[in-house]
Amino acid sequence: MLEKMRSKRMTDPIVTRDSAILDAKYYVKIQYRVKVIGGPILKGAQSPELMDFVTGFGHVIPGLEKRLLGHRMGDKLSFVVPPYEGFGERFDELVFEKRREDFRFPPGLEPYPGMELPMVTDNLAAPDTVIIREVRDDSIVVDCNHPLAGLSLEYDLEIVEARPARDTDMCAEWEEKVQDCDSGCSCSPHEIVLPGEQQKS
């Protein structure tokens, strides 16, 4: 038993109030509220929500991770993340019309505005889903922009845990994905808020 305790002390990172968040392989847990500037609350309307991630793997939007660097457990922060550091700018050319017959909906399922459709592509930079903006008689208008593209996000948060990541906090696939993204693909972060998840302020 004593040997196990010694081993644990040697391998586990020492966590103190002075441990500042680094830009790679740092485990972070935050309690947060986020809203669109001039728009709805996305997360934490009733009470702050918890989210944890490991830095350096693109699990959250760049503007959020960037503003946590150098901070410590217990720090409380408020800031705004502009579109280019969040879910990207909005591009009109990513909204286009397709013939209704080009879509294959399951029997009994009728398309509607706001409906998400999976997108199958070999392009790593392409979105995983598209959103139906308008259903017409013979065509459907789809939007390949992220639902939050072009929007600035306001965060109020507290860092409730911050420490060097342990092996059990990570998986090998993350390293592989980071290597695949070195060419500049825009992989989606884990912190994705879809229209149906938006909460009324």
C-alpha positions in Angstrom: 0.0 0.0 0.0 2.8 2.4 1.0 4.6 1.6 -2.3 1.5 2.5 -4.3 1.2 5.8 -2.4 4.8 6.6 -3.2 4.3 5.8 -6.9 1.2 7.9 -7.0 3.0 10.9 -5.5 5.8 10.5 -8.1 3.5 10.4 -11.1 0.6 12.7 -10.3 1.2 16.4 -11.1 1.4 18.7 -8.2 -1.6 21.1 -8.3 -1.3 24.5 -6.6 -3.0 27.8 -6.9 0.2 29.0 -8.7 -0.1 26.5 -11.6 -0.7 28.7 -14.7 -2.5 27.3 -17.7 -0.1 26.5 -20.6 -0.9 26.3 -24.3 -0.4 22.5 -24.5 -1.5 19.5 -22.5 -3.1 21.4 -19.6 -6.3 20.1 -18.1 -8.8 22.9 -17.5 -12.2 22.9 -16.0 -14.3 26.1 -16.1 -17.7 27.2 -14.9 -19.1 29.5 -17.5 -21.9 31.5 -19.1 -21.7 32.5 -22.8 -24.0 34.7 -24.8 -24.1 36.3 -28.2 -23.4 40.0 -28.1 -26.8 41.6 -28.5 -28.4 38.1 -28.7 -29.4 35.1 -26.7 -27.7 33.3 -23.9 -26.2 30.1 -25.3 -25.0 28.3 -22.1 -25.6 29.0 -18.5 -28.8 31.0 -18.5 -30.2 29.5 -15.3 -26.8 28.7 -13.7 -23.2 28.5 -14.9 -22.3 25.3 -16.8 -19.2 23.2 -16.3 -16.9 22.3 -19.2 -13.5 20.6 -19.1 -10.9 20.1 -21.8 -7.2 19.7 -22.5 -5.3 22.6 -24.1 -3.5 22.3 -27.4 -6.0 20.0 -29.1 -8.6 22.4 -30.5 -11.4 21.2 -28.1 -12.7 24.8 -27.6 -12.7 27.8 -29.8 -9.3 29.5 -30.2 -10.4 32.8 -28.6 -11.5 31.0 -25.4 -8.4 28.9 -24.9 -6.1 31.9 -25.8 -7.7 34.0 -23.0 -7.2 31.3 -20.4 -3.5 31.0 -20.9 -1.4 32.2 -18.0 -4.4 32.2 -15.7 -4.9 30.0 -12.6 -7.4 28.0 -10.7 -9.8 30.5 -9.0 -9.4 33.3 -11.5 -12.7 34.9 -12.7 -12.7 36.3 -16.2 -15.0 38.3 -18.5 -14.2 38.9 -22.2 -15.5 39.0 -25.7 -14.4 36.6 -28.4 -14.7 38.1 -32.0 -15.8 35.8 -34.9 -12.4 35.3 -36.3 -11.3 33.7 -33.0 -14.6 31.9 -32.5 -16.7 30.1 -35.1 -15.4 32.1 -38.1 -16.8 34.8 -40.3 -20.0 34.3 -42.2 -19.9 33.9 -46.0 -22.9 34.4 -48.2 -21.4 32.0 -50.8 -21.9 29.1 -48.4 -25.7 29.6 -48.6 -27.0 27.9 -51.8 -30.1 26.4 -53.3 -30.3 22.8 -54.4 -33.1 20.8 -56.2 -35.4 19.1 -53.8 -34.9 15.8 -55.7 -31.2 15.9 -54.8 -32.0 15.2 -51.2 -32.9 11.8 -49.8 -35.2 12.1 -46.8 -36.5 9.0 -44.9 -40.1 8.2 -45.5 -42.4 10.4 -43.4 -39.7 13.0 -42.7 -40.4 16.4 -44.1 -37.6 19.0 -44.3 -38.1 22.3 -42.4 -36.2 25.5 -41.8 -33.5 25.0 -39.0 -33.2 21.2 -39.7 -29.7 19.9 -39.6 -28.4 17.5 -42.3 -25.2 15.4 -42.1 -22.6 16.2 -44.7 -20.5 13.5 -46.2 -17.2 14.7 -47.7 -13.5 13.9 -48.0 -12.6 17.6 -47.3 -11.4 17.9 -43.7 -12.2 21.6 -43.7 -15.8 21.0 -44.6 -18.5 21.2 -41.9 -20.0 18.0 -40.5 -23.6 19.3 -41.0 -25.5 21.9 -43.0 -28.7 23.7 -41.9 -31.8 24.1 -44.0 -32.7 27.8 -44.2 -35.7 27.7 -46.5 -37.9 25.0 -48.0 -39.4 25.9 -51.4 -41.7 24.0 -53.7 -39.0 22.5 -55.9 -35.8 23.4 -54.0 -34.2 23.7 -50.6 -31.8 26.5 -49.5 -29.0 25.2 -47.3 -26.4 27.0 -45.2 -22.9 25.6 -44.7 -21.9 28.3 -42.3 -21.7 27.3 -38.6 -24.8 28.6 -36.7 -22.6 31.0 -34.8 -20.4 32.2 -37.7 -20.0 35.9 -37.8 -21.1 36.4 -34.2 -19.1 37.8 -31.2 -19.4 35.8 -28.0 -19.3 37.2 -24.5 -17.9 34.9 -21.7 -18.2 35.2 -17.9 -16.3 32.3 -16.3 -14.4 31.0 -13.3 -11.5 28.5 -13.6 -12.4 25.8 -11.1 -9.5 23.4 -12.0 -6.2 23.9 -13.8 -3.3 21.4 -13.8 -0.9 19.5 -16.1 -2.9 16.9 -18.0 -2.4 13.3 -17.0 -2.2 10.4 -19.5 -5.7 9.4 -18.4 -7.0 12.8 -19.5 -5.9 12.3 -23.1 -6.1 9.8 -25.9 -3.8 9.0 -28.8 -6.3 10.0 -31.4 -6.1 13.6 -30.3 -2.4 13.7 -31.2 -3.1 12.2 -34.6 -5.8 14.7 -35.3 -3.5 17.6 -34.4 -0.9 16.3 -36.9 -3.6 15.9 -39.6 -4.6 19.5 -39.0 -1.2 21.0 -39.4 -2.1 21.8 -43.0 -4.6 24.3 -41.8 -7.9 22.6 -41.7 -10.7 24.1 -39.6 -11.7 21.2 -37.4 -14.7 22.0 -35.3 -14.1 22.5 -31.6 -16.0 20.5 -29.0 -17.8 23.6 -27.7 -20.4 23.7 -30.4 -23.8 25.3 -29.8 -26.6 24.6 -32.2 -29.7 26.7 -32.7 -31.9 24.4 -30.7 -29.7 24.6 -27.7 -29.9 28.4 -27.4 -31.5 29.5 -24.2 -33.8 32.6 -23.8 -32.2 35.4 -21.9 
